[in-house]
């Protein structure tokens, strides 16, 4: 039954191509979200007898494919991508800007990204091995090397590869230590592609109907719901905690706007890291993160 997952991913992307032809904006958005919900529900049913790691990977793949479709449908109102470029956008990049694949350019810098990304992958892998070997199980200690290796390493290498091919994609995870506040962290430092997606699909539509403040909170609450699907649904535990995590950051972002200035680098990073157990509940830590670290044990026994 796990073979159904690639089919659901393709259906999510294909739905976006069809929805792009629907000119009634509100209907396109409603149908798109309903389709996404149905695909994720289907993935959860198909993966009900699979382990937590497998469920997470499968649901995340379907979720990513569906979100790619929604983003493309929202973007492709005045222009379209050729079929091959749609495939590259959908399957070869974690970003959410179809426009980066519209025109291929010559002479884009890329070697620095590959070198830096490769180094960070190595450091992250060694750090994850150390965490496994020392049996450190605090969520922050487990998450940092894995994030360093994947978010800042592997995705940087992928960026370099696509830029070498002529696609002007942006860095998805710029230096988080330069964040000036909570709003700056989530909008410009952490997963820029995801932030761009949420603004396009949630923030701007809600802001247009109910104002900027409502748009900001909708982005954060919506992020909480999407992380529930990716984190708490696979382990069947901790429901509501990721939404609480992002709701808190939405409130802090609105506070920054009311003050007219960010809260500062250190308070922002503390606000992000201190409640990480809300984002990654205990069951997810043990059934997914620790299980992923356990790959080092398998390699040791080979």
TIDO-468842 format. One record per residue (C-alpha): residue number from 1; residue in one letter; x, y, z. Coordinates in steps of 0.5 Angstrom, whole numbers, plus 500, padded with zeros to 3 digits. Last residue first. Example, Ala and Ser with C-alpha at 12.3 -4.5 7.8 and 13.67 -1.06 7.14 Angstrom:
BEGIN
@n=2 | res=s | east=527 | north=498 | up=514
@n=1 | res=a | east=525 | north=491 | up=516
This chain:
BEGIN
@n=302 | res=x | east=554 | north=493 | up=518
@n=301 | res=x | east=553 | north=493 | up=526
@n=300 | res=x | east=556 | north=500 | up=526
@n=299 | res=x | east=551 | north=502 | up=520
@n=298 | res=x | east=545 | north=500 | up=524
@n=297 | res=x | east=547 | north=504 | up=530
@n=296 | res=x | east=548 | north=510 | up=526
@n=295 | res=x | east=541 | north=509 | up=523
@n=294 | res=x | east=539 | north=510 | up=531
@n=293 | res=x | east=539 | north=518 | up=530
@n=292 | res=x | east=533 | north=517 | up=526
@n=291 | res=x | east=530 | north=513 | up=531
@n=290 | res=x | east=531 | north=518 | up=536
@n=289 | res=x | east=528 | north=523 | up=532
@n=288 | res=x | east=522 | north=519 | up=530
@n=287 | res=x | east=519 | north=515 | up=535
@n=286 | res=x | east=523 | north=518 | up=541
@n=285 | res=x | east=522 | north=526 | up=540
@n=284 | res=x | east=516 | north=525 | up=536
@n=283 | res=x | east=513 | north=522 | up=542
@n=282 | res=x | east=516 | north=527 | up=547
@n=281 | res=x | east=513 | north=533 | up=543
@n=280 | res=x | east=517 | north=537 | up=538
@n=279 | res=x | east=514 | north=543 | up=537
@n=278 | res=x | east=512 | north=544 | up=544
@n=277 | res=x | east=519 | north=541 | up=546
@n=276 | res=x | east=522 | north=547 | up=542
@n=275 | res=x | east=519 | north=552 | up=547
@n=274 | res=x | east=526 | north=555 | up=549
@n=273 | res=x | east=529 | north=555 | up=542
@n=272 | res=x | east=525 | north=560 | up=538
@n=271 | res=x | east=523 | north=565 | up=544
@n=270 | res=x | east=531 | north=564 | up=546
@n=269 | res=x | east=533 | north=566 | up=539
@n=268 | res=x | east=528 | north=572 | up=539
@n=267 | res=x | east=531 | north=574 | up=546
@n=266 | res=x | east=538 | north=574 | up=543
@n=265 | res=x | east=537 | north=577 | up=537
@n=264 | res=x | east=533 | north=583 | up=539
@n=263 | res=x | east=525 | north=584 | up=541
@n=262 | res=x | east=524 | north=587 | up=534
@n=261 | res=x | east=522 | north=595 | up=533
@n=260 | res=x | east=515 | north=598 | up=532
@n=259 | res=x | east=513 | north=596 | up=539
@n=258 | res=x | east=506 | north=594 | up=536
@n=257 | res=x | east=510 | north=591 | up=530
@n=256 | res=x | east=514 | north=587 | up=535
@n=255 | res=x | east=508 | north=585 | up=539
@n=254 | res=x | east=505 | north=582 | up=533
@n=253 | res=x | east=511 | north=578 | up=532
@n=252 | res=x | east=510 | north=576 | up=539
@n=251 | res=x | east=503 | north=574 | up=538
@n=250 | res=x | east=505 | north=570 | up=532
@n=249 | res=x | east=510 | north=566 | up=536
@n=248 | res=x | east=506 | north=564 | up=541
@n=247 | res=x | east=501 | north=562 | up=536
@n=246 | res=x | east=507 | north=558 | up=533
@n=245 | res=x | east=508 | north=554 | up=539
@n=244 | res=x | east=501 | north=553 | up=541
@n=243 | res=x | east=500 | north=550 | up=534
@n=242 | res=x | east=506 | north=545 | up=535
@n=241 | res=x | east=503 | north=543 | up=542
@n=240 | res=x | east=495 | north=542 | up=539
@n=239 | res=x | east=496 | north=534 | up=538
@n=238 | res=x | east=502 | north=531 | up=542
@n=237 | res=x | east=501 | north=524 | up=540
@n=236 | res=x | east=499 | north=520 | up=534
@n=235 | res=x | east=506 | north=519 | up=532
@n=234 | res=x | east=505 | north=521 | up=525
@n=233 | res=x | east=499 | north=526 | up=526
@n=232 | res=x | east=503 | north=530 | up=531
@n=231 | res=x | east=509 | north=532 | up=527
@n=230 | res=x | east=507 | north=533 | up=519
@n=229 | res=x | east=500 | north=534 | up=520
@n=228 | res=x | east=501 | north=538 | up=526
@n=227 | res=x | east=506 | north=542 | up=523
@n=226 | res=x | east=501 | north=544 | up=518
@n=225 | res=x | east=496 | north=546 | up=523
@n=224 | res=x | east=501 | north=550 | up=527
@n=223 | res=x | east=503 | north=554 | up=520
@n=222 | res=x | east=496 | north=555 | up=519
@n=221 | res=x | east=496 | north=559 | up=526
@n=220 | res=x | east=502 | north=562 | up=524
@n=219 | res=x | east=500 | north=565 | up=518
@n=218 | res=x | east=493 | north=566 | up=520
@n=217 | res=x | east=496 | north=571 | up=526
@n=216 | res=x | east=500 | north=575 | up=521
@n=215 | res=x | east=494 | north=576 | up=516
@n=214 | res=x | east=489 | north=578 | up=522
@n=213 | res=x | east=494 | north=583 | up=524
@n=212 | res=x | east=495 | north=585 | up=517
@n=211 | res=x | east=487 | north=586 | up=516
@n=210 | res=x | east=481 | north=582 | up=515
@n=209 | res=x | east=479 | north=581 | up=508
@n=208 | res=x | east=486 | north=583 | up=504
@n=207 | res=x | east=490 | north=580 | up=510
@n=206 | res=x | east=487 | north=573 | up=510
@n=205 | res=x | east=488 | north=573 | up=502
@n=204 | res=x | east=495 | north=576 | up=504
@n=203 | res=x | east=497 | north=571 | up=509
@n=202 | res=x | east=494 | north=565 | up=507
@n=201 | res=x | east=497 | north=562 | up=500
@n=200 | res=x | east=502 | north=567 | up=498
@n=199 | res=x | east=504 | north=569 | up=505
@n=198 | res=x | east=505 | north=562 | up=507
@n=197 | res=x | east=509 | north=560 | up=501
@n=196 | res=x | east=514 | north=565 | up=502
@n=195 | res=x | east=515 | north=563 | up=509
@n=194 | res=x | east=516 | north=556 | up=507
@n=193 | res=x | east=521 | north=558 | up=502
@n=192 | res=x | east=525 | north=563 | up=507
@n=191 | res=x | east=526 | north=557 | up=511
@n=190 | res=x | east=528 | north=560 | up=517
@n=189 | res=x | east=532 | north=567 | up=516
@n=188 | res=x | east=527 | north=572 | up=513
@n=187 | res=x | east=520 | north=571 | up=515
@n=186 | res=x | east=521 | north=567 | up=521
@n=185 | res=x | east=527 | north=570 | up=524
@n=184 | res=x | east=525 | north=577 | up=522
@n=183 | res=x | east=518 | north=576 | up=526
@n=182 | res=x | east=522 | north=573 | up=532
@n=181 | res=x | east=527 | north=579 | up=532
@n=180 | res=x | east=533 | north=581 | up=529
@n=179 | res=x | east=535 | north=575 | up=526
@n=178 | res=x | east=543 | north=575 | up=524
@n=177 | res=x | east=544 | north=568 | up=528
@n=176 | res=x | east=539 | north=565 | up=523
@n=175 | res=x | east=544 | north=565 | up=517
@n=174 | res=x | east=540 | north=564 | up=511
@n=173 | res=x | east=536 | north=558 | up=511
@n=172 | res=x | east=532 | north=557 | up=504
@n=171 | res=x | east=538 | north=560 | up=500
@n=170 | res=x | east=535 | north=563 | up=493
@n=169 | res=x | east=534 | north=559 | up=487
@n=168 | res=x | east=537 | north=563 | up=480
@n=167 | res=x | east=536 | north=557 | up=476
@n=166 | res=x | east=542 | north=556 | up=471
@n=165 | res=x | east=544 | north=549 | up=472
@n=164 | res=x | east=549 | north=551 | up=476
@n=163 | res=x | east=544 | north=555 | up=480
@n=162 | res=x | east=540 | north=548 | up=481
@n=161 | res=x | east=547 | north=544 | up=484
@n=160 | res=x | east=548 | north=550 | up=488
@n=159 | res=x | east=541 | north=550 | up=491
@n=158 | res=x | east=542 | north=543 | up=492
@n=157 | res=x | east=548 | north=544 | up=496
@n=156 | res=x | east=545 | north=549 | up=500
@n=155 | res=x | east=539 | north=544 | up=502
@n=154 | res=x | east=544 | north=539 | up=504
@n=153 | res=x | east=548 | north=543 | up=509
@n=152 | res=x | east=544 | north=549 | up=512
@n=151 | res=x | east=537 | north=545 | up=513
@n=150 | res=x | east=540 | north=538 | up=512
@n=149 | res=x | east=547 | north=537 | up=516
@n=148 | res=x | east=545 | north=543 | up=521
@n=147 | res=x | east=538 | north=541 | up=522
@n=146 | res=x | east=541 | north=534 | up=524
@n=145 | res=x | east=546 | north=537 | up=528
@n=144 | res=x | east=541 | north=542 | up=532
@n=143 | res=x | east=536 | north=537 | up=533
@n=142 | res=x | east=539 | north=532 | up=538
@n=141 | res=x | east=542 | north=538 | up=542
@n=140 | res=x | east=535 | north=542 | up=542
@n=139 | res=x | east=531 | north=536 | up=544
@n=138 | res=x | east=535 | north=533 | up=550
@n=137 | res=x | east=537 | north=526 | up=548
@n=136 | res=x | east=544 | north=525 | up=549
@n=135 | res=x | east=546 | north=518 | up=548
@n=134 | res=x | east=554 | north=520 | up=548
@n=133 | res=x | east=554 | north=516 | up=541
@n=132 | res=x | east=548 | north=518 | up=538
@n=131 | res=x | east=549 | north=526 | up=540
@n=130 | res=x | east=556 | north=524 | up=537
@n=129 | res=x | east=554 | north=521 | up=531
@n=128 | res=x | east=549 | north=527 | up=530
@n=127 | res=x | east=555 | north=532 | up=531
@n=126 | res=x | east=559 | north=528 | up=525
@n=125 | res=x | east=553 | north=528 | up=521
@n=124 | res=x | east=552 | north=536 | up=522
@n=123 | res=x | east=559 | north=537 | up=521
@n=122 | res=x | east=560 | north=533 | up=514
@n=121 | res=x | east=553 | north=536 | up=512
@n=120 | res=x | east=556 | north=543 | up=514
@n=119 | res=x | east=562 | north=542 | up=510
@n=118 | res=x | east=558 | north=540 | up=504
@n=117 | res=x | east=554 | north=546 | up=504
@n=116 | res=x | east=559 | north=551 | up=504
@n=115 | res=x | east=563 | north=548 | up=498
@n=114 | res=x | east=557 | north=547 | up=494
@n=113 | res=x | east=554 | north=554 | up=496
@n=112 | res=x | east=561 | north=557 | up=494
@n=111 | res=x | east=561 | north=553 | up=487
@n=110 | res=x | east=554 | north=556 | up=485
@n=109 | res=x | east=555 | north=563 | up=482
@n=108 | res=x | east=550 | north=564 | up=476
@n=107 | res=x | east=554 | north=565 | up=470
@n=106 | res=x | east=548 | north=564 | up=465
@n=105 | res=x | east=541 | north=564 | up=467
@n=104 | res=x | east=535 | north=559 | up=466
@n=103 | res=x | east=528 | north=563 | up=465
@n=102 | res=x | east=522 | north=561 | up=469
@n=101 | res=x | east=525 | north=556 | up=474
@n=100 | res=x | east=525 | north=561 | up=480
@n=99 | res=x | east=518 | north=564 | up=478
@n=98 | res=x | east=516 | north=557 | up=481
@n=97 | res=x | east=517 | north=560 | up=488
@n=96 | res=x | east=516 | north=555 | up=494
@n=95 | res=x | east=523 | north=552 | up=495
@n=94 | res=x | east=524 | north=545 | up=497
@n=93 | res=x | east=527 | north=543 | up=490
@n=92 | res=x | east=528 | north=538 | up=485
@n=91 | res=x | east=521 | north=534 | up=485
@n=90 | res=x | east=516 | north=540 | up=484
@n=89 | res=x | east=520 | north=546 | up=481
@n=88 | res=x | east=524 | north=541 | up=477
@n=87 | res=x | east=518 | north=537 | up=474
@n=86 | res=x | east=514 | north=544 | up=473
@n=85 | res=x | east=520 | north=546 | up=469
@n=84 | res=x | east=520 | north=540 | up=464
@n=83 | res=x | east=512 | north=542 | up=463
@n=82 | res=x | east=514 | north=549 | up=461
@n=81 | res=x | east=512 | north=554 | up=466
@n=80 | res=x | east=506 | north=558 | up=466
@n=79 | res=x | east=504 | north=566 | up=466
@n=78 | res=x | east=499 | north=570 | up=468
@n=77 | res=x | east=495 | north=566 | up=473
@n=76 | res=x | east=500 | north=561 | up=475
@n=75 | res=x | east=502 | north=563 | up=482
@n=74 | res=x | east=496 | north=561 | up=486
@n=73 | res=x | east=496 | north=555 | up=482
@n=72 | res=x | east=503 | north=554 | up=483
@n=71 | res=x | east=503 | north=555 | up=490
@n=70 | res=x | east=497 | north=550 | up=491
@n=69 | res=x | east=501 | north=545 | up=487
@n=68 | res=x | east=507 | north=545 | up=491
@n=67 | res=x | east=503 | north=545 | up=497
@n=66 | res=x | east=500 | north=538 | up=495
@n=65 | res=x | east=507 | north=535 | up=493
@n=64 | res=x | east=510 | north=538 | up=500
@n=63 | res=x | east=504 | north=535 | up=504
@n=62 | res=x | east=504 | north=528 | up=500
@n=61 | res=x | east=512 | north=528 | up=502
@n=60 | res=x | east=511 | north=530 | up=509
@n=59 | res=x | east=505 | north=524 | up=510
@n=58 | res=x | east=510 | north=519 | up=507
@n=57 | res=x | east=516 | north=521 | up=511
@n=56 | res=x | east=512 | north=522 | up=517
@n=55 | res=x | east=508 | north=515 | up=517
@n=54 | res=x | east=515 | north=512 | up=515
@n=53 | res=x | east=518 | north=515 | up=521
@n=52 | res=x | east=512 | north=513 | up=526
@n=51 | res=x | east=512 | north=506 | up=523
@n=50 | res=x | east=507 | north=503 | up=518
@n=49 | res=x | east=500 | north=500 | up=519
@n=48 | res=x | east=496 | north=507 | up=518
@n=47 | res=x | east=500 | north=509 | up=512
@n=46 | res=x | east=495 | north=508 | up=507
@n=45 | res=x | east=490 | north=512 | up=512
@n=44 | res=x | east=495 | north=517 | up=513
@n=43 | res=x | east=496 | north=518 | up=506
@n=42 | res=x | east=489 | north=518 | up=504
@n=41 | res=x | east=488 | north=524 | up=510
@n=40 | res=x | east=494 | north=528 | up=507
@n=39 | res=x | east=491 | north=527 | up=500
@n=38 | res=x | east=484 | north=529 | up=502
@n=37 | res=x | east=486 | north=535 | up=506
@n=36 | res=x | east=490 | north=538 | up=500
@n=35 | res=x | east=484 | north=537 | up=495
@n=34 | res=x | east=480 | north=541 | up=500
@n=33 | res=x | east=485 | north=546 | up=500
@n=32 | res=x | east=485 | north=547 | up=493
@n=31 | res=x | east=478 | north=547 | up=492
@n=30 | res=x | east=477 | north=553 | up=497
@n=29 | res=x | east=483 | north=556 | up=494
@n=28 | res=x | east=480 | north=555 | up=487
@n=27 | res=x | east=473 | north=557 | up=489
@n=26 | res=x | east=475 | north=564 | up=492
@n=25 | res=x | east=480 | north=566 | up=486
@n=24 | res=x | east=475 | north=564 | up=480
@n=23 | res=x | east=480 | north=563 | up=475
@n=22 | res=x | east=480 | north=556 | up=475
@n=21 | res=x | east=486 | north=554 | up=470
@n=20 | res=x | east=491 | north=554 | up=475
@n=19 | res=x | east=487 | north=549 | up=479
@n=18 | res=x | east=489 | north=544 | up=473
@n=17 | res=x | east=496 | north=545 | up=474
@n=16 | res=x | east=495 | north=545 | up=482
@n=15 | res=x | east=491 | north=538 | up=482
@n=14 | res=x | east=497 | north=535 | up=478
@n=13 | res=x | east=502 | north=537 | up=484
@n=12 | res=x | east=497 | north=534 | up=489
@n=11 | res=x | east=496 | north=528 | up=484
@n=10 | res=x | east=503 | north=527 | up=483
@n=9 | res=x | east=504 | north=526 | up=491
@n=8 | res=x | east=498 | north=522 | up=492
@n=7 | res=x | east=501 | north=517 | up=486
@n=6 | res=x | east=508 | north=517 | up=490
@n=5 | res=x | east=504 | north=515 | up=496
@n=4 | res=x | east=500 | north=509 | up=493
@n=3 | res=x | east=506 | north=505 | up=493
@n=2 | res=x | east=506 | north=505 | up=501
@n=1 | res=x | east=500 | north=500 | up=500
